[in-house]
């Protein structure tokens, strides 16, 4: 099969031939239909996050099961599935206490060092970014990394739910548990931010404030439920949010991955408010917390992939889409071929797209 491979920091992804093994007993093989283009993949290419070279990139994928291992009972060939980069073992303390996104046993879902590799190519065994490797014509995954979806769900939009939508919506609904009538600020109106804005609308928030530097993204935020928008390049967003809310938001979400913006999210909430860091901040960048924020009982927390229980949450988000309550159609700005992945990264960096999707069918 063809796949987009990370070989060196700063170099474009290379389109290479990669060999896929047959499924082990608990694995499923999938014909990839679509995979979203996400900042997390770009972070690896840029060297913001460390990852070993020789990896098939992509982690926001959907497709159709083509083969299953002898012990698989959850899916069968022909089933349509979304892959999720938070596979769960179902046996560890975190899984058994309702936090499968924090699973301590996910390493046991990978093949062992002396086993045949799932993927191999130039240089031998290859890894799958985020245990998915979605920029490829086929996927080979543990069955606990997929969730079944109905045939009515378009796969190019279903792919978005695998990461960006689940991350943004889950941060609002699972991590923060936004309540009816509350005020919400979202810093960043890309794919994850638009999902957070729509979740705030579904939760019944009274004021939903989108913050961004680009008018095309602020316009999309208004279409998807933002009651107010703030151009962070034209004013102090913290002061403007405090003005709109009359003293500070109840909840703020930073979905970009910039330490300074996390600090702004905490500063813009009122006493007792909650700021949630959703974006991937470079591990070397410190986040400064003022003592006065703590004295006012403000809370700063992280959210790992929307605190998801993906086999519960993803079907719910699919239902929202099919019922017309979740707008995924307008979030897909471009559909591109696999060999256009580096151009899709350029468009992502420039901010000219909300979400690009690599399509295989």
Secondary structure, 3 states (H helix, E strand, C coil): CEEEEECCCCCCCEEEECEECCCCCCEEEEEEEEEECCHHHHHHHHCCCCCCCCEECCCCEEEEEEEECCCCCCCCCCCEEEECCCCCCCCCHHHHCCCHHHCCCHHHHCCCCCCCCCEEECCEEEEEHHHCCCCECEEEEEHHHEEEECCCCCHHHHHHHHHHHHHHHHHHHHHHCCCCCCEEEEECCCHHHHHHHHHHHHCCCCEEEEEECCHHHHHHHHHCCCCEEEECCCCCHHHHHHHHHCCCEEEEEECCCCHHHHHHHHHHEEEEEEEEECCCCCCCCCCCCCHHHHHCCCEEEECCHHHCCHHHHHHHHHHHHHCCCCCCHHHCCEEECHHHHHHHHHHHHHCCCCCEEEECC
